Amino acid sequence: MKRIFSNREIVLGVTGSIAAYKACPTCYADCDHSASLTINDFICFQTKFALLDPYSDCDGNGTRNVNDFICFQTTFALGCP
């Protein structure tokens, strides 16, 4: 079973009789989860920023400001694996 929480994908599974989970790497810059980086990812990020979505705290400092835009642009420029 897969669930996506903010920018992290969590895969739930069963190991014997114990439930286990592991975080699967995703590409932060792929905001719209389209598997490609486009202008839509910028629009997605801006929308999440305006709605105060936790995803838009790119630098993880608990506040949303211009540094989050710079962080997002940097991750976008670095691309996805």
Secondary structure, 3 states (H helix, E strand, C coil): CEEEECCEEEEEEEECCEEEEEEECCCCCCCCCCCCCCHHHHHHHHHHHHCCCHHHCCCCCCCCCHHHHHHHHHHHHHCCC
